[in-house]
Amino acid sequence: MIKNLKLRLNLDVEADRRVYEYLQNSERSISKEAIRSINEYLDLVEERKTENSFLDRVTATIEDNLKALTPLLNLLTLTQPVAQLQQAVPISEEIDSAAEENMLEFLEGF
C-alpha cells in the first residue's frame, strides 16, 4: 500500500530551507531520503531512551550503595575526632630535643 504525504517547506525559514537544499542535493529520491532520515531519527530517539534507562539504573544502584554505606561512614566520622585530638596534642620541645639527641647518639654508633 502506498500513501502520499505532502510536505510544505517555507524557504524563508532557515530550518525549512536546509531540509529543502538537503533533499534537492540528495542522490536518492526525495521520498527515499525522507524515509531514511526519519528512520535514522527514530532509531536515535530509541537509542537515547535505552541509554537514559541504563543511566537511571546505574544512578539508582550507586545511590542504593551509598545509602548502604552511610552507617559505615558515620562510624568513620565518629573515630575521626579521636585521631584529630591525637594530632592536636602538642609535643613539648624538651621531649622533642631529647628524642633528637638520642637519635643522633644512636646514629653515631654506626
Backbone bond lengths (Angstrom), bond angles and torsions (degrees), N, CA, C in turn:
res aa  C-N    CA-C-N  psi(-1)  N-CA   C-N-CA  omega(-1)  CA-C   N-CA-C  phi
1 M - - - 1.436 - - 1.532 108.43 -
2 I 1.267 117.87 133.14 1.457 123.87 -179.99 1.520 108.53 -110.92
3 K 1.328 115.49 132.52 1.464 121.81 177.49 1.521 108.31 -115.87
4 N 1.293 116.60 139.54 1.462 121.48 175.49 1.516 109.34 -94.95
5 L 1.303 115.14 141.22 1.455 121.38 179.00 1.519 107.39 -134.27
6 K 1.296 115.77 129.66 1.461 119.73 -179.72 1.527 108.13 -96.90
7 L 1.306 115.70 134.96 1.458 121.79 179.82 1.516 108.01 -121.13
8 R 1.310 115.71 120.65 1.465 120.02 178.91 1.515 108.61 -106.87
9 L 1.305 115.86 128.72 1.460 121.36 179.77 1.519 108.93 -120.33
10 N 1.317 115.80 130.28 1.462 121.64 176.27 1.525 107.09 -95.16
11 L 1.311 116.89 107.60 1.462 120.81 -175.21 1.525 113.16 -70.97
12 D 1.318 117.30 -5.64 1.465 120.50 173.79 1.530 111.41 -81.91
13 V 1.321 115.93 -13.77 1.472 121.51 178.87 1.528 107.60 -98.87
14 E 1.327 115.73 127.81 1.469 121.55 -174.82 1.528 112.40 -55.31
15 A 1.330 117.92 -47.14 1.467 120.92 -177.79 1.530 110.81 -62.50
16 D 1.311 117.04 -42.81 1.469 120.77 178.41 1.526 110.83 -64.28
17 R 1.324 116.52 -41.51 1.460 121.00 -179.68 1.533 110.59 -63.66
18 R 1.337 116.53 -39.73 1.475 119.85 178.01 1.527 110.64 -61.29
19 V 1.333 116.47 -43.47 1.466 120.32 179.18 1.523 110.05 -63.05
20 Y 1.308 116.50 -45.00 1.469 120.75 -179.63 1.529 110.65 -59.43
21 E 1.323 116.32 -48.18 1.466 120.07 -179.41 1.526 111.17 -64.07
22 Y 1.313 116.13 -39.63 1.467 120.15 178.80 1.527 110.30 -61.81
23 L 1.326 116.43 -47.42 1.461 120.22 -178.79 1.532 111.63 -67.05
24 Q 1.307 117.61 -36.40 1.465 120.68 -179.92 1.529 111.59 -69.00
25 N 1.324 116.84 -32.81 1.465 120.73 -177.68 1.527 112.99 -90.34
26 S 1.307 117.20 -0.98 1.458 121.04 -178.35 1.527 110.45 -72.46
27 E 1.321 115.52 146.77 1.465 120.46 177.25 1.524 111.01 -79.66
28 R 1.315 117.03 -19.20 1.465 121.69 179.21 1.524 109.34 -92.31
29 S 1.311 114.21 172.96 1.460 118.28 175.82 1.527 108.74 -69.55
30 I 1.302 116.18 157.04 1.466 120.85 -179.50 1.521 109.93 -58.94
31 S 1.312 117.45 -41.47 1.472 121.21 -179.35 1.522 111.09 -62.20
32 K 1.327 116.22 -48.59 1.468 119.43 -177.94 1.527 111.24 -66.22
33 E 1.315 116.71 -38.29 1.469 119.87 179.30 1.524 110.62 -67.64
34 A 1.318 117.74 -40.65 1.466 121.03 178.24 1.524 110.42 -63.95
35 I 1.319 116.86 -43.58 1.471 121.05 179.26 1.528 110.23 -62.45
36 R 1.336 116.66 -45.73 1.465 120.66 179.83 1.528 110.93 -61.27
37 S 1.318 116.85 -45.42 1.467 121.03 -178.22 1.528 111.83 -64.84
38 I 1.313 116.36 -43.25 1.470 119.71 179.74 1.521 110.50 -65.95
39 N 1.331 117.15 -41.36 1.468 119.71 178.23 1.525 111.77 -64.09
40 E 1.321 117.70 -39.65 1.465 120.17 176.38 1.524 110.66 -61.88
41 Y 1.319 116.00 -41.41 1.463 120.10 178.45 1.528 110.57 -62.95
42 L 1.328 116.89 -44.64 1.467 120.33 -179.93 1.529 111.22 -63.79
43 D 1.335 116.59 -38.41 1.471 120.20 176.10 1.525 110.68 -62.89
44 L 1.320 115.91 -40.81 1.462 120.58 179.12 1.527 111.25 -64.10
45 V 1.317 116.45 -42.11 1.471 120.62 178.29 1.526 109.93 -61.88
46 E 1.316 116.95 -44.02 1.467 120.90 179.71 1.529 110.95 -64.50
47 E 1.323 116.28 -40.11 1.468 120.76 178.49 1.528 110.66 -63.71
48 R 1.310 116.82 -41.75 1.473 120.47 178.27 1.518 111.28 -63.27
49 K 1.327 116.87 -40.00 1.467 120.01 177.71 1.526 109.98 -60.81
50 T 1.330 115.88 -43.48 1.463 120.67 179.51 1.524 110.60 -63.89
51 E 1.336 116.76 -44.13 1.465 120.73 178.94 1.525 110.89 -63.42
52 N 1.318 117.12 -42.94 1.466 120.25 179.24 1.516 111.11 -63.91
53 S 1.324 116.42 -38.98 1.461 120.23 177.56 1.530 110.15 -63.12
54 F 1.325 116.36 -43.41 1.463 121.03 178.24 1.529 110.47 -62.16
55 L 1.332 116.83 -46.05 1.467 120.27 179.57 1.523 111.58 -62.94
56 D 1.320 116.82 -36.78 1.465 120.12 177.04 1.528 110.74 -63.11
57 R 1.342 116.52 -41.41 1.469 119.81 179.06 1.526 111.04 -66.62
58 V 1.332 117.05 -40.81 1.470 120.55 178.71 1.525 110.00 -63.87
59 T 1.323 116.43 -45.37 1.463 120.84 179.59 1.522 110.96 -61.16
60 A 1.324 116.96 -43.83 1.467 120.72 179.50 1.530 110.69 -63.11
61 T 1.322 117.07 -40.01 1.466 120.91 179.18 1.525 110.75 -63.93
62 I 1.319 116.52 -43.79 1.467 120.46 179.18 1.526 110.19 -63.86
63 E 1.325 116.84 -44.24 1.467 120.17 179.50 1.522 110.98 -62.12
64 D 1.333 117.22 -42.40 1.470 120.59 179.12 1.525 111.00 -62.44
65 N 1.331 116.43 -42.27 1.465 119.63 179.76 1.524 111.65 -67.59
66 L 1.320 116.99 -36.42 1.467 119.22 176.75 1.524 111.06 -66.27
67 K 1.330 115.98 -38.12 1.468 119.20 176.99 1.524 110.49 -63.96
68 A 1.326 116.24 -38.01 1.461 120.01 179.12 1.528 110.92 -67.91
69 L 1.319 117.45 -29.87 1.465 121.43 -179.66 1.523 113.11 -83.56
70 T 1.304 118.08 -12.13 1.463 121.27 -176.23 1.527 112.81 -54.61
71 P 1.337 120.15 -46.16 1.474 118.31 178.29 1.530 112.47 -59.76
72 L 1.322 116.82 -39.33 1.463 120.08 178.77 1.523 110.57 -65.55
73 L 1.317 116.65 -41.52 1.461 119.89 178.32 1.528 110.80 -64.26
74 N 1.329 116.57 -36.41 1.465 119.77 176.98 1.523 110.99 -63.75
75 L 1.335 116.84 -39.39 1.465 119.99 177.20 1.523 110.85 -63.80
76 L 1.313 116.43 -40.18 1.462 119.78 179.23 1.521 111.24 -63.82
77 T 1.310 117.19 -38.03 1.464 119.11 179.56 1.519 110.79 -70.85
78 L 1.338 117.25 -25.85 1.461 119.24 176.35 1.524 111.06 -70.41
79 T 1.309 117.78 -34.33 1.466 120.57 -179.65 1.518 111.94 -83.07
80 Q 1.296 117.62 -19.52 1.460 120.57 -177.24 1.531 112.81 -62.73
81 P 1.328 120.72 -42.93 1.467 118.69 179.95 1.525 113.06 -59.07
82 V 1.339 118.34 -33.18 1.461 120.56 178.43 1.521 109.57 -63.35
83 A 1.305 116.88 -44.50 1.462 120.39 178.97 1.520 110.37 -63.78
84 Q 1.318 116.47 -38.94 1.458 119.37 178.73 1.526 110.60 -66.02
85 L 1.332 117.10 -37.48 1.462 120.01 178.30 1.524 110.69 -64.60
86 Q 1.320 116.34 -40.05 1.458 119.36 179.53 1.524 110.69 -62.83
87 Q 1.306 117.08 -37.50 1.459 120.05 178.80 1.520 111.18 -73.99
88 A 1.311 116.80 -28.68 1.457 120.66 -175.59 1.523 112.79 -79.59
89 V 1.342 118.19 -16.56 1.461 120.50 -179.45 1.525 108.54 -68.42
90 P 1.336 117.99 120.21 1.469 119.48 -177.72 1.529 110.86 -72.43
91 I 1.294 115.15 139.80 1.462 121.06 176.36 1.519 106.30 -94.33
92 S 1.308 115.06 127.92 1.461 117.66 -177.36 1.522 109.65 -68.24
93 E 1.312 114.89 148.42 1.462 119.84 -177.55 1.522 111.23 -67.16
94 E 1.333 116.78 -28.95 1.463 119.49 179.59 1.523 110.24 -64.39
95 I 1.316 116.15 -46.37 1.468 119.82 179.81 1.520 109.04 -64.60
96 D 1.311 115.88 -39.99 1.454 121.15 -178.59 1.530 110.95 -63.80
97 S 1.319 117.80 -46.09 1.462 120.09 -178.98 1.527 110.80 -71.43
98 A 1.325 118.09 -32.80 1.465 120.33 177.03 1.521 109.79 -66.15
99 A 1.304 116.63 -41.41 1.460 120.21 178.50 1.519 110.04 -65.18
100 E 1.308 116.21 -36.60 1.463 120.55 179.32 1.529 110.38 -65.78
101 E 1.335 116.82 -41.94 1.469 120.41 178.56 1.520 110.54 -63.93
102 N 1.319 116.57 -43.33 1.468 119.96 178.68 1.525 110.96 -61.34
103 M 1.307 116.26 -39.98 1.465 120.67 179.89 1.522 110.17 -64.94
104 L 1.338 117.33 -43.29 1.463 120.56 179.94 1.523 111.12 -64.35
105 E 1.331 117.31 -41.44 1.466 120.72 178.09 1.522 110.60 -62.26
106 F 1.316 115.51 -41.02 1.460 120.01 179.56 1.529 110.69 -63.51
107 L 1.327 116.13 -42.92 1.461 120.14 -178.32 1.527 111.89 -70.24
108 E 1.335 117.36 -30.52 1.463 119.99 178.41 1.522 111.28 -66.42
109 G 1.308 116.69 -22.93 1.455 120.97 179.43 1.525 112.61 -68.32
110 F 1.294 118.16 -14.19 1.470 120.57 -179.37 1.463 109.92 -89.44
